[in-house]
Amino acid sequence: MGSCRLGVGSRYDRIFLPGCHEGVATRGPEGTAVRLANAAGRAVLVLESRIVDIETASGGRFGPDPMDVLAEWDEFRAWEATGASKAATARLVESDLRCPVPRPRQVFAIGLNYRDHAAESGMAVPEVPATFTKFPASLSGPFDDIPLVGETNDWEVELVAAIGRRADRVAEREGWSHVAGLAVGQDISDRHLQFAAGSQFSLGKSRRGYGPVGPWLVTPDELGDPDDLAIGCAVDGETVQDARTSDLVFGVPRLVAELSAVMTLFPGDLIFTGTPSGVGFARQPPRFLRAGQLLASWVDGIGTIRNRCAGEDA
């Protein structure tokens, strides 16, 4: 981390530098990473510190909405591979970055998908993915504030997979071929609401702004080994979660296979793949997020999102 961070007093506390261990995606054969972002509502490619407006660069072949690009993912990748997208058109402004998948049709979330997290929660490791939904209205951007409600709000850093190709009864071995990209996510959880009425996971994890995602989507083929990525988060600079995605009970291809066996997955659908150990409610004594705290979440090769906790009325 070290040289890649700004002091915790700055607004975003993050800069993206070439070669930064956490801040940028790994390089493709031509020396540039494929990073699809949402800059002020427009689909862009991020090239180091500059961006390419996809609608402009493609001459209108693809629309300005990130969902337009995901709807034609195979065609977009073919166009991008021609090199036509390499002419940057503007400077990257981090404050412009929004959720890279702003309106997914479906958002799946997986519980107890790291053995250590199941153990700290006092629950058995599931034999099949423990699936619930995070309602799309909860999604927010990589640097947006989190408007906390109540006193029992917890952190859960997660690798988020975005579907790029329609998936219906897909075999596990074909799972990665249906994923457009990976992002960093936080499954912020109101524990009081989550465990009310027996348990209502979807509601307790879907308050406004409780699903920051970003900073962009990185294609799996740019990540070396997408099944083994360092993942973690910190509260006010203190690391509270630190793991690797190779510890997932059910990896991304298995999740695509399991979910698509039940229902069709559509381009732009999101899968929050689960959180590792280190969550606040399992600590002794329990710890929860407070207004004013800064939550930083990262996945190696993808980047870092940073979200300031704010009061309910912020």
C-alpha positions in Angstrom: 0.0 0.0 0.0 2.5 2.6 1.3 3.3 5.0 -1.5 0.0 4.4 -3.2 -2.1 6.1 -0.5 -2.8 9.6 0.5 -3.3 10.6 4.1 -6.7 9.7 5.6 -7.6 13.3 5.8 -8.1 13.7 2.1 -11.5 13.2 0.4 -10.7 10.0 -1.5 -7.4 9.1 0.1 -6.3 7.3 -3.1 -4.4 7.9 -6.2 -4.0 5.5 -9.1 -0.4 5.2 -10.2 1.3 3.1 -12.8 2.6 0.0 -11.2 0.8 0.6 -7.9 0.2 -2.9 -6.3 -3.4 -2.3 -5.5 -4.4 0.8 -7.5 -4.4 -0.4 -11.1 -5.3 -3.5 -13.0 -2.5 -5.7 -14.3 -1.3 -5.1 -17.8 -2.5 -6.8 -21.0 0.0 -7.7 -23.8 -0.1 -4.2 -25.3 0.7 -2.6 -21.9 -2.7 -1.3 -21.1 -5.4 -2.7 -18.8 -9.0 -3.1 -19.8 -10.9 -1.0 -17.2 -14.6 -0.1 -17.9 -15.8 2.8 -15.8 -18.8 5.0 -15.4 -17.7 8.6 -15.5 -20.5 11.0 -14.7 -23.0 8.6 -16.3 -21.0 7.8 -19.4 -19.2 4.6 -20.3 -15.5 5.1 -20.5 -12.3 3.1 -20.7 -9.6 4.1 -18.2 -6.1 4.3 -19.6 -3.7 5.2 -16.7 -4.8 8.8 -15.7 -6.9 9.4 -18.8 -10.2 8.1 -20.1 -11.7 7.2 -23.5 -15.4 8.1 -24.0 -16.7 4.9 -25.6 -19.6 6.5 -27.6 -17.3 9.2 -29.0 -14.4 6.8 -29.8 -16.7 4.3 -31.5 -18.5 6.9 -33.6 -21.8 6.1 -31.9 -21.5 2.3 -32.4 -22.0 1.9 -28.6 -24.2 4.2 -26.6 -23.1 6.4 -23.7 -24.7 4.3 -21.0 -22.5 1.6 -19.3 -25.5 -0.7 -19.6 -25.4 -0.3 -23.4 -21.8 -1.6 -23.5 -22.6 -4.6 -21.3 -25.6 -5.4 -23.5 -23.2 -5.9 -26.4 -20.2 -7.2 -24.5 -18.8 -9.5 -27.2 -19.1 -6.8 -29.9 -17.5 -4.3 -27.5 -14.5 -6.5 -26.8 -14.0 -7.2 -30.5 -14.1 -3.4 -31.2 -11.7 -2.7 -28.2 -9.3 -5.3 -29.5 -8.8 -3.4 -32.8 -7.0 -0.6 -30.9 -9.7 1.9 -31.9 -10.2 2.7 -28.2 -6.7 3.7 -27.4 -7.0 7.5 -28.0 -7.7 9.0 -24.6 -10.2 11.9 -24.8 -10.1 13.4 -21.3 -8.5 13.4 -17.9 -9.6 10.9 -15.3 -11.5 12.7 -12.5 -12.0 10.3 -9.6 -14.9 12.3 -8.2 -16.8 11.6 -11.5 -16.6 7.8 -11.0 -20.0 6.2 -10.3 -21.1 2.6 -9.9 -19.7 0.9 -13.1 -23.0 -1.1 -13.5 -25.6 1.4 -12.6 -28.8 -0.6 -13.2 -28.4 -4.3 -13.0 -31.4 -6.4 -13.6 -30.4 -8.8 -10.8 -28.0 -8.6 -7.9 -27.0 -11.8 -6.2 -25.1 -12.0 -2.9 -23.5 -15.1 -1.4 -23.3 -15.7 2.4 -20.7 -17.7 4.3 -18.5 -18.2 1.3 -15.2 -18.1 3.2 -14.7 -20.8 5.8 -13.1 -18.4 8.3 -16.1 -16.1 8.1 -18.5 -19.0 8.6 -16.5 -20.0 11.7 -16.5 -16.5 13.2 -20.3 -16.3 12.5 -20.8 -19.6 14.4 -22.4 -21.2 11.3 -21.6 -24.3 9.2 -20.0 -24.0 5.8 -22.9 -24.4 3.3 -22.9 -27.3 0.9 -24.4 -25.1 -1.8 -24.1 -21.3 -2.2 -26.1 -19.5 0.4 -27.8 -17.0 -1.9 -29.8 -13.9 -1.2 -30.3 -10.6 -3.1 -29.0 -7.2 -2.6 -31.7 -4.9 -4.0 -30.3 -2.7 -6.9 -31.5 0.5 -5.3 -28.7 0.0 -2.6 -25.9 0.4 -5.1 -23.6 3.4 -5.1 -20.3 4.7 -6.4 -16.7 3.9 -5.4 -16.2 7.2 -3.6 -19.8 8.0 -2.4 -20.6 8.6 1.2 -22.4 5.8 3.1 -25.5 7.3 4.9 -25.5 5.2 8.0 -28.9 4.4 9.7 -28.9 3.2 13.2 -26.0 1.9 15.4 -25.2 -1.6 14.0 -23.7 -1.1 10.6 -21.0 -3.5 9.6 -18.4 -3.7 6.8 -18.1 -6.7 4.4 -15.6 -6.3 1.5 -16.4 -8.5 -1.5 -15.2 -9.3 -5.0 -18.1 -8.4 -7.3 -18.5 -10.2 -10.7 -20.5 -8.6 -13.5 -22.1 -10.8 -16.1 -21.3 -9.9 -19.7 -22.8 -12.8 -21.6 -26.3 -14.3 -21.1 -25.9 -17.4 -19.0 -28.4 -20.2 -18.9 -27.5 -23.6 -17.4 -23.8 -22.9 -17.9 -21.2 -25.5 -16.9 -18.7 -24.5 -14.2 -15.8 -24.9 -16.7 -17.4 -22.2 -18.9 -18.2 -19.8 -16.0 -15.5 -17.3 -16.5 -16.4 -16.8 -20.2 -19.7 -15.3 -19.1 -18.1 -12.7 -16.8 -17.5 -9.2 -18.2 -15.4 -7.9 -15.4 -14.6 -7.8 -11.7 -14.9 -4.9 -9.2 -14.5 -4.2 -5.6 -17.7 -4.0 -3.5 -18.9 -3.4 0.0 -21.9 -5.3 1.3 -22.7 -2.8 4.1 -25.0 -4.5 6.6 -27.4 -3.2 9.1 -27.1 -6.1 11.5 -30.2 -5.1 13.6 -32.4 -5.0 10.5 -30.7 -8.1 9.0 -31.5 -10.3 12.0 -34.9 -8.9 12.7 -38.0 -11.2 12.2 -35.7 -14.3 12.2 -33.5 -13.1 9.4 -34.0 -10.8 6.5 -30.7 -10.6 4.8 -31.8 -8.8 1.7 -33.5 -6.0 3.5 -30.7 -5.5 6.1 -28.1 -5.2 3.3 -30.1 -2.9 1.0 -30.4 0.5 2.6 -29.7 3.4 0.4 -26.0 3.6 -0.4 -25.1 0.3 1.3 -23.7 -1.2 -1.9 -20.6 0.8 -3.1 -19.0 -0.8 -6.2 -16.0 0.2 -8.3 -13.8 1.8 -9.1 -14.4 0.1 -12.5 -14.7 -3.3 -14.1 -11.5 -5.2 -14.9 -11.7 -8.1 -17.4 -10.7 -11.4 -15.9 -8.1 -12.1 -18.6 -6.2 -9.1 -17.4 -5.7 -10.4 -13.9 -3.2 -13.2 -14.2 -5.0 -15.6 -11.9 -8.5 -14.2 -11.3 -9.2 -17.1 -8.8 -6.5 -15.9 -6.4 -6.6 -12.2 -5.6 -5.7 -10.4 -2.4 -8.8 -8.8 -0.8 -9.2 -6.6 2.2 -10.6 -3.5 3.9 -9.6 -0.9 6.5 -11.4 1.4 8.8 -9.6 4.7 9.4 -6.4 3.0 8.2 -6.7 -0.1 10.4 -6.9 -3.2 8.4 -9.9 -5.2 9.5 -10.2 -7.8 6.7 -7.3 -9.4 4.9 -7.7 -12.6 2.7 -7.4 -14.1 -0.7 -10.2 -15.0 -3.1 -8.7 -18.5 -3.5 -10.2 -19.1 0.0 -13.7 -18.8 -1.5 -15.8 -22.0 -0.8 -17.5 -21.5 -4.2 -15.5 -19.5 -6.7 -16.8 -17.3 -9.5 -17.2 -20.1 -12.1 -19.1 -22.3 -9.7 -21.4 -19.4 -8.7 -22.2 -18.7 -12.3 -23.0 -22.4 -12.8 -25.1 -22.7 -9.7 -27.1 -19.6 -10.3 -27.6 -20.1 -14.0 -28.9 -23.6 -13.2 -31.8 -22.0 -11.4 -32.4 -18.9 -13.5 -31.0 -17.0 -16.5 -28.3 -14.5 -15.8 -28.3 -11.4 -18.0 -25.6 -8.9 -19.1 -25.0 -6.5 -16.2 -26.2 -8.8 -13.5 -23.9 -8.6 -10.4 -22.7 -11.3 -8.0 -21.4 -10.2 -4.6 -19.3 -13.3 -4.0 -19.0 -13.2 -0.2 -16.9 -11.7 2.5 -13.9 -13.1 4.4 -13.5 -13.1 8.2 -12.9 -9.9 10.2 -16.4 -8.4 10.2 -17.4 -6.2 13.1 -20.3 -8.0 14.6 -18.2 -11.1 15.2 -15.6 -9.3 17.3 -15.5 -9.2 21.0 -16.7 -6.7 21.8 -18.6 -6.1 18.5 -17.5 -3.1 16.4 -19.6 -1.1 14.0 -19.1 1.8 11.6 -19.6 5.4 12.9 -20.2 8.6 11.1 -16.9 10.3 10.1 -15.0 7.0 9.6 -13.3 6.2 6.3 -13.8 2.7 4.9 -11.2 1.6 2.3 -11.8 -1.6 0.4 -9.5 -3.2 -2.1 -8.9 -6.2 -4.4 -5.4 -6.6 -5.8 -5.2 -5.9 -9.5 -8.5 -4.1 -9.5 -8.1 -1.1 -7.2 -9.5 0.5 -4.1 -12.8 2.2 -3.3 -13.1 4.6 -0.4 -16.3 5.6 1.3 -16.8 8.1 4.1 -19.4 7.1 6.6 -22.0 9.8 7.1 -25.0 10.4 9.3 -28.5 9.4 8.1 -29.3 13.0 7.1 -26.1 13.6 5.1 
